Amino acid sequence: MMIFVLASGYLFAVYLFLALAKKTIQKTATTAVSQFEEEYSSEMFITPLSE
């Protein structure tokens, strides 16, 4: 019974850790993209392809 309690606690801790990591990565990625757009927006332009 003790092993079951320890294993379930371990799995719950891993689940929380992965959820926190996913949330942090998404927030960081969104911030990085917006900073990139602000920094390089004047350098980004679209040119038509010449055929």
Secondary structure, 3 states (H helix, E strand, C coil): CHHHHHHHHHHHHHHHHHHHHHHHHHHHHHHHHHHHHHHHCCCCCCCCCCC
